[in-house]
């Protein structure tokens, strides 16, 4: 029964309240970044983001920009650059995707 309720929650339409709460819960960086932008212009962005999420739900797929990542390889501090094990990959994801993931995570936590 609990699994059914979780599935029902995850499949429900996202509300403005959930979207606003997710943006508020996102951690802003020390330097200006996309999340800072979303927090500052939350009132203006909620409606278009919500429309995009609802359209993606109706279509059954996310926009291409939300399904890709930029992957960078960084050298670990104090290590020589001639060995692969001294590198670590970093994936940069779309901010809209991070917000959507936050909304889904909050549904699972409830």
C-alpha positions in Angstrom: 0.0 0.0 0.0 2.8 2.4 0.9 4.5 1.8 -2.5 1.3 2.6 -4.3 1.1 6.0 -2.4 4.7 6.8 -3.2 4.1 6.1 -6.9 0.9 8.1 -6.9 2.8 11.1 -5.3 5.6 10.9 -7.9 3.2 10.7 -10.8 1.0 13.7 -9.6 1.3 17.0 -11.3 3.9 19.3 -9.8 2.5 22.4 -8.1 3.7 25.9 -7.9 4.2 25.4 -4.2 6.4 22.3 -4.6 8.4 24.1 -7.3 8.9 27.2 -5.1 9.9 25.1 -2.1 12.4 23.1 -4.2 14.0 26.3 -5.4 14.2 27.7 -1.9 15.8 24.4 -0.7 18.5 24.4 -3.3 22.0 25.3 -2.1 23.4 28.5 -3.7 27.1 28.5 -4.4 29.8 30.8 -3.1 30.1 32.3 -6.5 27.1 33.5 -8.6 25.6 30.5 -10.4 22.3 29.3 -11.9 20.7 28.5 -8.6 21.4 32.1 -7.3 19.6 33.3 -10.5 16.6 31.0 -9.9 16.3 32.2 -6.3 16.5 35.9 -7.2 13.9 35.6 -10.0 11.8 32.8 -8.5 8.5 34.7 -8.9 9.1 35.3 -12.6 10.5 31.8 -13.3 8.0 29.6 -11.6 5.3 29.8 -14.3 7.5 29.0 -17.3 9.4 26.2 -15.4 6.2 24.7 -14.3 4.8 24.7 -17.9 8.0 23.0 -19.1 7.7 20.3 -16.4 4.1 19.7 -17.2 4.8 19.6 -21.0 7.6 17.1 -20.4 5.3 15.0 -18.2 2.6 15.0 -20.9 5.1 14.1 -23.6 6.8 11.4 -21.5 10.3 12.8 -22.0 12.4 15.7 -20.8 13.9 18.3 -23.1 17.3 17.3 -24.6 19.0 20.1 -22.6 17.9 18.4 -19.4 19.2 14.9 -20.3 22.8 15.8 -20.9 25.8 16.7 -18.8 29.1 18.4 -19.2 31.9 16.2 -17.8 35.2 17.6 -16.8 38.2 15.8 -15.5 40.1 17.5 -12.6 43.5 16.7 -11.2 43.4 15.8 -7.6 45.3 18.3 -5.4 49.1 17.5 -5.0 49.0 14.5 -7.4 51.0 14.2 -10.7 48.9 14.5 -13.9 50.5 11.4 -15.6 48.2 8.8 -14.0 44.4 8.4 -14.5 43.8 7.5 -10.8 44.9 11.1 -10.0 42.0 12.5 -11.9 38.4 12.9 -10.8 35.4 13.4 -13.1 32.9 16.3 -12.4 29.5 16.3 -14.1 27.7 19.6 -14.5 24.0 19.1 -14.8 21.2 21.5 -16.0 19.8 23.6 -13.1 16.2 22.7 -14.2 17.0 19.0 -13.9 18.4 19.6 -10.4 15.2 21.4 -9.4 13.1 18.6 -10.8 15.2 16.0 -8.9 14.8 18.0 -5.7 11.0 18.0 -6.1 11.0 14.2 -6.6 13.3 13.7 -3.6 11.1 15.9 -1.4 8.1 13.7 -2.5 10.0 10.6 -1.5 10.9 12.1 1.9 7.3 12.9 2.8 
